[in-house]
Amino acid sequence: MIELDTYRQQLAQIRAGITEVGGALNIEGLKEQQMELHETMNEPDFWNDLERSTQVSKKVRIIENKLEHYNKLIARADD
């Protein structure tokens, strides 16, 4: 039973570390930025400007990758 408690404490520390990293990455800010960019992408003339649409799409992918990696780390720590 003591061993199980030790593992729980270690997992709690790992989870806290991941959460701290999430704060440093400004996860909430990234989520807001992602929503704003998706709104931009839904504008009627958005896709008519190839350069702008390419830049925004690239930025969305970068943000989504960061969020996905963070969420996977959280899920693995929770499991």
Backbone hydrogen bonds, N-H to C=O, Kabsch-Sander energy under -0.5 kcal/mol:
donor,donor_aa,acceptor,acceptor_aa,energy
5,D,1,M,-1.9
6,T,2,I,-2.1
7,Y,3,E,-2.1
8,R,4,L,-2.3
9,Q,5,D,-2.3
10,Q,6,T,-2.2
11,L,7,Y,-2.7
12,A,8,R,-2.4
13,Q,9,Q,-2.1
14,I,10,Q,-2.4
15,R,11,L,-2.9
16,A,12,A,-2.3
17,G,13,Q,-2.3
18,I,14,I,-2.5
19,T,15,R,-2.5
20,E,16,A,-2.3
21,V,17,G,-2.3
22,G,18,I,-2.4
23,G,19,T,-1.8
24,A,20,E,-2.0
25,L,21,V,-2.4
26,N,23,G,-0.8
27,I,22,G,-2.2
30,L,26,N,-2.4
31,K,27,I,-2.3
32,E,28,E,-2.1
33,Q,29,G,-2.6
34,Q,30,L,-2.6
35,M,31,K,-2.2
36,E,32,E,-2.5
37,L,33,Q,-2.6
38,H,34,Q,-2.3
39,E,35,M,-2.1
40,T,36,E,-2.2
41,M,37,L,-2.5
42,N,38,H,-1.0
43,E,40,T,-1.6
46,F,43,E,-1.4
48,N,45,D,-1.3
49,D,45,D,-0.6
49,D,46,F,-1.1
50,L,48,N,-0.9
53,S,49,D,-2.8
54,T,50,L,-2.2
55,Q,51,E,-2.1
56,V,52,R,-2.7
57,S,53,S,-2.3
58,K,54,T,-2.2
59,K,55,Q,-2.3
60,V,56,V,-2.5
61,R,57,S,-2.2
62,I,58,K,-2.2
63,I,59,K,-2.4
64,E,60,V,-2.9
65,N,61,R,-2.3
66,K,62,I,-2.1
67,L,63,I,-2.6
68,E,64,E,-2.5
69,H,65,N,-2.5
70,Y,66,K,-2.4
71,N,67,L,-2.8
72,K,68,E,-2.3
73,L,69,H,-2.1
74,I,70,Y,-2.3
75,A,71,N,-2.6
76,R,72,K,-2.6
77,A,73,L,-2.2
78,D,74,I,-2.4
79,D,75,A,-2.2
